Amino acid sequence: MGKVYKKIELVGVSTTSLEDAIKVAIERASKTLKHLSWFEIKEIRGSIRDGKVVEYQVVLNVGFRVEDEES
């Protein structure tokens, strides 16, 4: 039998780095979603204050396997 995946969009935010913004989004999603399998970056942006980067924002899609009735 084949597998089915669902894809949702998340926005991770961090004051540290782009990598941290990605980790924040995935770690938070993993608390409520099972079978996370992959992610893809859609957008990268941030906030600037007084000429300095103060926040990183990463828009990403996360894919997870939809459970079968037997699972």
C-alpha positions as CSV (number, residue, x, y, z in Angstrom):
1,M,0.0,0.0,0.0
2,G,1.3,3.5,-0.8
3,K,1.9,6.4,1.6
4,V,0.2,9.8,1.9
5,Y,1.8,12.9,3.1
6,K,0.3,16.2,4.2
7,K,2.2,19.5,3.9
8,I,1.6,22.6,6.2
9,E,3.2,26.0,6.3
10,L,5.0,27.3,9.4
11,V,6.9,30.5,10.2
12,G,9.9,30.1,12.6
13,V,11.2,33.2,14.3
14,S,14.5,33.7,16.1
15,T,16.7,36.5,17.3
16,T,19.7,34.3,16.9
17,S,19.9,32.9,13.4
18,L,18.1,31.5,10.3
19,E,19.0,28.0,11.4
20,D,17.6,28.6,14.9
21,A,14.3,29.9,13.3
22,I,14.1,26.6,11.3
23,K,14.8,24.5,14.4
24,V,12.2,26.5,16.5
25,A,9.5,25.8,13.9
26,I,10.2,22.1,13.5
27,E,10.7,21.4,17.2
28,R,7.4,23.1,18.1
29,A,5.5,21.3,15.3
30,S,6.9,18.0,16.4
31,K,5.1,18.4,19.7
32,T,1.7,18.1,18.1
33,L,2.4,16.4,14.7
34,K,3.5,12.8,14.2
35,H,5.7,11.4,11.5
36,L,7.5,14.6,10.4
37,S,9.5,13.7,7.4
38,W,10.9,16.7,5.6
39,F,10.9,20.5,5.3
40,E,11.4,23.0,2.5
41,I,12.3,26.7,2.8
42,K,9.8,29.0,1.0
43,E,10.9,32.5,2.2
44,I,13.5,34.1,4.4
45,R,13.0,37.5,5.9
46,G,13.8,39.5,9.0
47,S,13.4,42.6,11.0
48,I,15.7,45.5,11.2
49,R,15.9,48.0,14.0
50,D,18.4,50.9,14.2
51,G,20.3,49.5,11.2
52,K,20.8,46.1,12.8
53,V,19.1,42.7,12.2
54,V,17.1,41.9,15.3
55,E,14.9,39.0,14.1
56,Y,15.1,36.2,11.6
57,Q,11.9,34.8,10.1
58,V,11.8,31.6,7.9
59,V,8.6,30.4,6.2
60,L,8.8,26.7,5.6
61,N,6.6,23.8,4.5
62,V,6.8,20.7,6.7
63,G,5.7,17.3,5.4
64,F,4.4,14.5,7.5
65,R,3.0,11.1,6.8
66,V,-0.7,10.7,7.3
67,E,-1.4,7.6,9.4
68,D,-3.1,4.6,8.0
69,E,-6.1,3.1,9.8
70,E,-3.8,0.2,10.9
71,S,-1.1,2.6,12.3
